[in-house]
Amino acid sequence: MKKIDKLVLKSFFGPFFLTLAIVIFIFMMRLLMLYIEEFVSKDIGFMTIARLLYFFAVLTVPTALPLAVLLSSLMTFGNLGEYFELTAMKSAGISLTRVLRPLILLAVGFAFFSFWFNNRVSPWANLKAFSLLYDVKNAKATLNLKEGIFYNDLPGYSIKVDTKDNDGVGLNGLVIYKHNTSGVETGNREIILAKSGKMYVDPSRSYLVFELNDGNDYQEYSDSRSVSYGAGGGKASQFMRNAFKHYKLVISMESFGLHRTDEQQFEYHPYMKTLSELTTITDSLQREAKRASLSVASSSRNYYTYQFRADEVVKAKRVKDGPWVDSLLARPLRTSNPVEIDQQALMHSQNMLSYAQSNITYLAEKQKSSYQYDLESHHKFTQAISVFIMFLIGAPLGAIIRKGGFGLPVLVSILFFIVLYVLTLLGDKFAKDGAWPVPMGAWLANAVLLPVGLYLLRQARLDSRVFDKDAYLIAWNRLKGRFKKEGV
């Protein structure tokens, strides 16, 4: 490896790893802020949150890689140009293409890595992340009794307290309804009233304990041996009251905490599939949609009463008004009453309209599903190619503006990344809606930005002063001087 290659690579890797870490952190925080409400007031361990953040960090790598390559390549050549190292290389007879060669090979390697990552790692990370996020969303909030409000998140219980002590353990004026969960009877069959008590969780965090003082336990039950009464013949209810000085109620907290769901339930999503799986599913959906569209015509014949027999129509050659037309019908009318005929015609028309609308909706959903899977298979390639395109934009742009650091390069990089992001969203929307062919929508952003990168590369090789403000000031002064001469 030549010294010039070592110099360029050394100048590149420092900003690259730094910007990649920063971009991954920013995107991870964005996802965290999006789902922050799912973590609040839930009894979720630190390791669970750490695992979720790790999966989200892995998911952001394909999105962060193009921006990191763009920013680091722009900073690298901006620094080389700012400190006249690039000028010294050119004066020594080394072309810009030769200086770019090691980074071009590295960008191609990043593109292949991005494709492999999207095809192998991203489906696994998506499955792990969103299945775990689903379980976090469905986890119940931490037990939090509020004064004067019934708490109903404990299965089989409704609990209300009048006041709570400052320590959060002591309680006053408790009302506890015990619901019947056996499914045999309904309603509240037992109620516990207590003047005071305290609430705490046992050391294993498996049970919630209420120690109640000075209260009564009221129970209602039906005795099967009781005599029937009333017109309905129901059993007589009996009541029992137990007074207590001290009573301990233990409730299982099994419903709280995180319960994992089978990950196979989430494998249907396009983000969870590899390229081969996406291709297979897309072909299956397209075949199903085609088969369904071909069956519509044959199935719709059952909704028509007037069906001409083809052989009789051919013999007649032309249809004229007259009673003999009824003989051509495959299913003659069963009535001659005009009112009944109108009602039958209206009913058949409504049935046919409903059948047509349901088929349109069904076929549209099938097509939309196939578009989504096909679009995701194209994105395996487009995200990889976008890494190389971002390098084609960043490296020549840095050589042109000759400005390093985190100032202007960051601004320019964010601008181009926003263009890439917006064009990707726009193309995806048109492709999913069927307005554009899927390849056209998937490759829109790369098709727009690739000519920009090639143009900037050409301008950098020609030592263009596209972003040099002095060049525009000189041109403006020349234009003003020309106008002054013409005015004279």
HURA-V255504 format. One record per residue. PHI is phi in degrees with one decimal (none if undefined). OMEGA is omega in whole degrees, -180 to 180 (none if undefined). NEAR is the number of other ideal C-beta (glycine too) atoms within 10 Angstrom. Layout:
[[PHI	OMEGA	NEAR] [PHI	OMEGA	NEAR]]
This chain:
[[none	-179	7] [-73.0	180	11] [-61.3	-179	7] [-66.3	178	16] [-67.1	178	15] [-62.2	180	11] [-63.5	-178	15] [-67.3	-179	24] [-66.2	178	17] [-65.0	178	10] [-69.9	-176	20] [-86.4	-170	21] [-66.3	179	13] [-60.1	177	13] [-62.6	-177	22] [-64.5	-179	22] [-65.2	179	12] [-65.5	-179	15] [-67.9	178	23] [-62.9	179	19] [-64.2	-180	13] [-65.5	-178	16] [-66.1	178	21] [-62.0	179	21] [-63.6	-179	13] [-64.6	180	12] [-66.7	178	18] [-65.7	177	19] [-65.5	177	14] [-63.2	178	11] [-65.8	179	18] [-65.6	178	15] [-66.2	180	9] [-68.0	-177	10] [-114.9	-176	13] [-63.3	-179	10] [-66.1	-179	10] [-74.4	-178	16] [-96.2	-172	16] [-69.4	174	8] [58.4	177	11] [-119.7	-177	18] [-81.4	-178	15] [-116.2	-177	17] [-70.8	-179	10] [-63.2	-179	7] [-65.1	178	8] [-65.0	178	17] [-64.2	179	14] [-63.7	177	10] [-63.0	-180	14] [-64.2	178	23] [-64.8	178	15] [-63.4	179	14] [-63.6	178	21] [-67.0	176	24] [-63.9	177	18] [-64.6	-179	19] [-65.1	-176	22] [-81.6	-177	20] [-59.7	180	20] [-60.8	179	22] [-78.3	-177	17] [-79.4	-175	22] [-62.5	177	25] [-59.3	-180	29] [-67.4	179	26] [-66.3	178	26] [-65.0	179	31] [-60.5	-176	29] [-68.6	-178	28] [-69.2	178	28] [-67.8	178	30] [-65.8	179	31] [-66.9	-178	28] [-61.5	-178	26] [-77.8	172	32] [-66.5	177	27] [-66.3	178	19] [-61.5	179	23] [-75.4	-178	19] [-67.2	180	15] [-97.9	173	12] [61.0	175	11] [-70.1	178	17] [-67.4	177	22] [-64.8	178	13] [-64.5	179	11] [-64.4	-180	18] [-67.3	179	16] [-67.9	177	9] [-83.6	178	8] [90.8	180	7] [-94.7	-177	14] [-76.6	179	11] [-65.0	179	19] [-61.8	178	11] [-67.6	178	14] [-67.2	-179	22] [-77.0	-170	22] [-55.6	-180	15] [-62.8	180	18] [-75.4	175	24] [-62.7	178	15] [-62.5	179	12] [-66.9	178	18] [-64.9	176	21] [-63.0	176	14] [-61.8	176	12] [-63.2	179	22] [-64.7	177	22] [-64.9	177	12] [-62.9	179	15] [-63.3	178	24] [-64.2	179	19] [-62.0	-179	13] [-63.4	180	19] [-64.8	-174	22] [-86.3	-175	19] [-114.2	-172	12] [-82.5	-177	14] [-59.8	177	23] [-58.3	179	21] [-65.4	-179	13] [-66.0	177	22] [-62.0	180	20] [-62.8	-179	19] [-66.9	-175	20] [-67.2	-173	22] [-79.0	173	19] [-69.7	177	20] [-68.1	178	21] [-63.9	177	18] [-62.0	179	16] [-67.2	177	16] [-64.9	179	17] [-61.6	-176	12] [-86.4	177	12] [-68.1	-179	19] [-75.7	179	17] [-69.2	178	11] [-61.4	-179	13] [-56.9	-178	17] [-145.4	178	9] [-79.9	177	15] [-111.9	-176	10] [-64.7	175	12] [76.6	-178	9] [-125.4	178	10] [-71.8	177	13] [-103.6	-171	15] [-118.9	-177	12] [-83.0	173	14] [-85.9	-178	18] [-59.6	178	12] [89.2	-176	13] [-138.8	168	19] [-128.6	-171	16] [-125.5	177	24] [-136.3	175	17] [-125.7	179	23] [-76.6	-179	13] [-140.5	176	11] [-122.8	176	16] [-73.0	-178	11] [-63.5	-180	6] [-77.4	180	7] [77.6	-179	12] [-104.1	-179	12] [-72.3	-177	14] [-131.8	179	24] [-137.5	178	15] [66.4	-176	16] [-92.7	172	22] [-130.1	-177	15] [-124.3	173	23] [-93.9	175	17] [-105.8	-179	18] [-86.1	176	16] [-81.5	-179	13] [-106.2	-178	9] [-78.9	180	8] [87.7	-179	6] [-80.6	-180	6] [-125.3	179	10] [-121.6	178	9] [99.1	179	8] [-93.4	-178	12] [-99.5	-179	16] [-146.7	178	15] [-137.2	180	15] [-116.5	177	23] [-117.0	180	14] [-142.8	179	24] [-73.1	-178	14] [-152.1	179	18] [171.0	176	25] [-143.5	-176	15] [-127.1	177	21] [-157.8	178	12] [-104.7	-178	14] [-67.7	-176	11] [-56.7	179	7] [-79.7	-179	7] [58.9	180	11] [-106.1	-175	13] [-135.2	175	14] [-104.0	-174	19] [-114.6	172	14] [-113.3	172	20] [-104.1	-171	17] [-104.0	-179	23] [-129.2	173	16] [53.3	-179	14] [-154.4	-180	21] [-136.2	177	14] [-115.5	-179	19] [-102.3	-180	15] [-130.5	176	14] [-122.1	180	14] [-146.6	180	12] [-106.6	179	12] [-91.9	-179	10] [-64.7	-180	5] [-89.0	-178	6] [-69.7	-179	12] [-78.1	178	7] [-67.6	-180	9] [-143.7	175	10] [73.7	-178	7] [-68.0	-178	5] [-79.5	179	6] [73.0	-178	7] [-75.3	179	11] [-82.6	178	14] [-73.6	179	12] [-89.0	178	11] [-122.3	-177	11] [-117.1	178	8] [-137.5	180	10] [-123.1	178	8] [-119.5	176	11] [-88.3	-179	9] [-144.2	172	14] [-92.0	180	8] [-143.9	-177	11] [-142.4	180	18] [-112.1	178	10] [-111.9	-178	19] [-113.2	-177	11] [-122.1	179	19] [-72.0	178	12] [-105.6	-178	17] [-62.6	-178	10] [-73.0	179	13] [-88.2	-180	20] [84.1	-174	16] [-98.7	177	15] [-118.8	-175	11] [-78.3	178	9] [-100.2	178	12] [-60.9	-176	8] [-67.7	-180	14] [-65.2	178	9] [-68.7	-176	9] [-107.3	-174	19] [-76.8	-178	14] [-74.2	-173	9] [-71.8	180	14] [-58.3	-179	19] [-67.2	-178	16] [-94.6	-172	21] [-112.5	172	24] [-83.6	-177	16] [-63.1	-180	17] [-64.1	179	10] [-67.4	177	16] [-63.0	180	23] [-63.4	180	14] [-64.2	-179	13] [-66.7	179	20] [-61.7	178	22] [-62.3	180	13] [-64.7	179	12] [-64.8	179	20] [-66.9	177	17] [-66.4	178	11] [-63.9	179	14] [-64.7	179	19] [-67.1	179	12] [-64.8	179	10] [-67.2	180	14] [-67.6	179	14] [-72.1	-179	10] [-81.9	-178	11] [-63.9	-176	14] [-63.0	-178	8] [-69.5	180	8] [-72.4	-177	12] [-71.2	180	13] [-63.1	-180	9] [-67.0	-178	10] [-92.8	180	15] [-103.5	175	11] [-83.6	-179	15] [-87.0	177	14] [-128.7	-179	12] [-80.6	173	13] [-78.8	-171	13] [-61.5	-176	10] [-66.3	179	9] [-68.3	179	12] [-65.0	179	12] [-65.0	179	8] [-65.9	-178	9] [-73.0	179	14] [64.1	176	6] [-147.2	-177	5] [-104.3	178	11] [-114.6	177	7] [-65.6	178	6] [156.4	-178	7] [-65.5	-177	6] [-69.3	179	10] [-62.5	-180	13] [-58.1	-179	11] [-71.2	179	10] [-86.3	-177	18] [-76.5	177	14] [-71.0	177	13] [-128.8	-178	10] [-63.6	178	10] [-68.0	-179	13] [-90.7	-178	10] [-141.9	176	10] [-112.7	179	8] [-72.6	-178	11] [-59.5	-179	8] [-65.7	179	8] [-65.5	177	12] [-63.6	178	14] [-63.1	180	10] [-63.9	177	12] [-64.5	179	15] [-63.5	179	12] [-65.0	-179	10] [-63.5	180	11] [-65.8	178	14] [-65.3	179	11] [-64.4	178	11] [-62.4	-179	12] [-67.0	179	14] [-63.9	178	11] [-62.6	179	11] [-63.9	-179	15] [-66.4	-179	13] [-65.1	179	10] [-64.5	179	10] [-69.9	177	16] [-62.0	179	11] [-63.4	-179	10] [-63.8	-179	14] [-66.8	179	16] [-64.6	178	13] [-66.4	177	12] [-63.0	179	18] [-64.7	-180	17] [-64.4	178	14] [-63.8	179	18] [-65.3	177	21] [-63.6	-178	22] [-64.5	179	21] [-67.9	179	22] [-65.9	179	25] [-64.3	180	21] [-66.9	176	23] [-67.1	176	22] [-68.7	-179	20] [-67.3	174	21] [-58.9	-179	21] [-90.9	-175	18] [-64.8	179	21] [-67.4	177	22] [-69.3	-180	24] [-67.8	-179	18] [-64.3	177	27] [-62.4	180	24] [-68.5	180	21] [-66.1	177	27] [-63.4	175	28] [-68.3	178	25] [-61.7	178	23] [-82.7	-172	28] [-70.5	-176	31] [-64.5	177	31] [-63.1	-180	27] [-65.5	177	27] [-65.0	178	31] [-68.8	-179	27] [-81.7	-174	23] [-80.1	177	20] [51.0	-179	18] [-142.0	-180	19] [-101.6	179	21] [80.8	-177	12] [-103.0	-179	14] [-87.2	-179	11] [-60.7	178	16] [-58.0	179	27] [-64.4	180	15] [-62.3	-179	9] [-66.0	-179	21] [-63.6	179	28] [-63.2	179	13] [-61.4	180	10] [-67.4	179	22] [-66.6	177	20] [-63.4	177	10] [-60.8	178	15] [-60.3	-177	21] [-66.0	-178	14] [-65.8	179	11] [-64.8	177	17] [-65.2	178	21] [-62.9	-180	12] [-64.5	179	14] [-64.6	179	25] [-64.3	-179	22] [-63.8	-180	12] [-65.3	180	16] [-70.3	-180	23] [-67.2	179	18] [-80.6	-179	13] [81.7	180	14] [-71.9	178	10] [-120.6	169	18] [-61.1	-176	13] [-58.7	179	23] [-60.6	-180	14] [-65.6	179	14] [-69.5	-178	25] [-68.9	-175	24] [-98.6	-177	20] [-59.8	-176	20] [-62.0	180	24] [-66.6	-180	21] [-66.9	180	14] [-78.9	-173	14] [-83.9	179	20] [-62.4	176	17] [-60.3	178	10] [-63.8	178	16] [-63.7	179	21] [-66.0	178	14] [-65.7	179	15] [-64.8	177	22] [-63.6	178	20] [-64.9	-180	11] [-64.9	179	17] [-68.2	179	23] [-66.8	180	15] [-91.1	-178	11] [54.4	-179	11] [-68.7	178	16] [-109.3	-176	13] [-62.9	-176	15] [-106.6	178	16] [-93.0	-176	13] [-67.3	179	8] [-63.0	179	8] [-62.9	180	12] [-73.4	177	12] [-65.9	178	10] [-63.2	179	12] [-63.7	180	10] [-67.0	178	10] [-64.5	177	10] [-63.5	180	10] [-65.7	178	10] [-66.8	178	10] [-63.8	178	10] [-64.9	179	10] [-65.2	179	10] [-65.3	179	9] [-63.9	-180	8] [-66.6	179	7] [-69.1	178	6] [-66.5	none	5]]
